Amino acid sequence: MPYKIIASQCTGCSACETQCPNLAISEVAGAFLIDSEQCTECDGYFDEPQCVAVCPVDNTCVLDTALARHRAPP
């Protein structure tokens, strides 16, 4: 499952945007969004998703359970 940002909790600090190794996070009309096609849950880069690690507000970057989990290519 790729991650998503709960917009109502996001402070707009942009900490997550620069830490994403896949460049999956961008600002759109003042809100930060995670592109589900680009999000790999930081698999192969870090032990934990960097958006979660750097976000100053708990439970703002969360798994999007509506989508399938990322699977690294073999």
Secondary structure, DSSP 8 states (H G I E B T S, - for coil): --EEE-TTT-----HHHHH-TT--EEEETTEEEE-TTT--TTTTT-SS-HHHHH-SSTTSEEE-TTS-------
